[in-house]
Amino acid sequence: GVVARRIAAQTEFFGRVTGIDLSPQLVAKARELATTEGLSHKTTFEAGDIRTFAFEESQFDVTVMHTLVSHLDDPAAALTEAARVTRAGGAVVVFDGDYASSTLETADAKRAAEIDNAMIEATVTQPRVMRRLPRMARAAGLSVERCFSYLIAEVGKPDFFAGLVDTIGPMLSSSGVSTEDEAAAISADLKTAVAEGTFFGACNYYGYVLRKP
């Protein structure tokens, strides 16, 4: 419930936020954190699936899809459902990574692109979805009002990418895109780069404000 709680905590926000997640465990944790932060009167958390929302049409002023569409088999269907539950004149806000642009430079320059592709395949389902979003929005009856672009690039010592450095080895091997030995070598190389201050990692992110007529 990180995003839902951040919205609810804004001093100028006087509405109510409904947070949805597939995981009952994450929903329970979100409720706990909201109570601890004094936000339970502004928030509701429920387990649910955006592909089949149990909400009436036009129920929300704004529907936020944060780091979601890149992980879905059918992001267009989810966007259509988000539009359905948003009132006329309201907005659907989508934030996610353009993971096709993700890169972690490694020692073997000849295999760098191959390693990037393996990482992307192991991480997300829709690495190019944010490039397709304007077309998807039109099909869902939405118009692009604004688009914000962000580049996260870290050189030398990672902060944002630090967690990926620690998990990329097991992730690559468990997903089957690399052998255990290959994944271990990639992981060791990245950790060496961090220790030596030669790390390079980057990815583009986009935020869209989509208006429902």
Secondary structure in CASP SS format (residue, H / E / C, confidence):
PFRMAT SS
TARGET T0000
AUTHOR 0000-0000-0000
METHOD secondary structure of the structure
MODEL  1
G C 1.00
V H 1.00
V H 1.00
A H 1.00
R H 1.00
R H 1.00
I H 1.00
A H 1.00
A C 1.00
Q C 1.00
T C 1.00
E C 1.00
F C 1.00
F C 1.00
G C 1.00
R C 1.00
V E 1.00
T E 1.00
G E 1.00
I E 1.00
D E 1.00
L C 1.00
S C 1.00
P H 1.00
Q H 1.00
L H 1.00
V H 1.00
A H 1.00
K H 1.00
A H 1.00
R H 1.00
E H 1.00
L H 1.00
A H 1.00
T H 1.00
T H 1.00
E C 1.00
G C 1.00
L C 1.00
S C 1.00
H C 1.00
K C 1.00
T E 1.00
T E 1.00
F E 1.00
E E 1.00
A E 1.00
G C 1.00
D C 1.00
I H 1.00
R H 1.00
T H 1.00
F C 1.00
A C 1.00
F C 1.00
E C 1.00
E C 1.00
S C 1.00
Q C 1.00
F E 1.00
D E 1.00
V E 1.00
T E 1.00
V E 1.00
M E 1.00
H E 1.00
T C 1.00
L C 1.00
V H 1.00
S H 1.00
H H 1.00
L C 1.00
D C 1.00
D C 1.00
P H 1.00
A H 1.00
A H 1.00
A H 1.00
L H 1.00
T H 1.00
E H 1.00
A H 1.00
A H 1.00
R H 1.00
V C 1.00
T E 1.00
R E 1.00
A E 1.00
G E 1.00
G E 1.00
A E 1.00
V E 1.00
V E 1.00
V E 1.00
F E 1.00
D E 1.00
G E 1.00
D E 1.00
Y E 1.00
A E 1.00
S E 1.00
S E 1.00
T E 1.00
L E 1.00
E C 1.00
T C 1.00
A C 1.00
D C 1.00
A H 1.00
K H 1.00
R H 1.00
A H 1.00
A H 1.00
E H 1.00
I H 1.00
D H 1.00
N H 1.00
A H 1.00
M H 1.00
I H 1.00
E H 1.00
A H 1.00
T H 1.00
V C 1.00
T C 1.00
Q C 1.00
P C 1.00
R C 1.00
V H 1.00
M H 1.00
R H 1.00
R H 1.00
L H 1.00
P H 1.00
R H 1.00
M H 1.00
A H 1.00
R H 1.00
A H 1.00
A C 1.00
G C 1.00
L C 1.00
S E 1.00
V E 1.00
E E 1.00
R E 1.00
C E 1.00
F E 1.00
S E 1.00
Y E 1.00
L E 1.00
I E 1.00
A E 1.00
E E 1.00
V E 1.00
G E 1.00
K C 1.00
P C 1.00
D C 1.00
F C 1.00
F C 1.00
A H 1.00
G H 1.00
L H 1.00
V H 1.00
D H 1.00
T H 1.00
I H 1.00
G H 1.00
P H 1.00
M H 1.00
L H 1.00
S H 1.00
S H 1.00
S C 1.00
G C 1.00
V C 1.00
S C 1.00
T C 1.00
E H 1.00
D H 1.00
E H 1.00
A H 1.00
A H 1.00
A H 1.00
I H 1.00
S H 1.00
A H 1.00
D H 1.00
L H 1.00
K H 1.00
T H 1.00
A H 1.00
V H 1.00
A H 1.00
E H 1.00
G C 1.00
T C 1.00
F E 1.00
F E 1.00
G E 1.00
A E 1.00
C E 1.00
N E 1.00
Y E 1.00
Y E 1.00
G E 1.00
Y E 1.00
V E 1.00
L E 1.00
R E 1.00
K C 1.00
P C 1.00
END
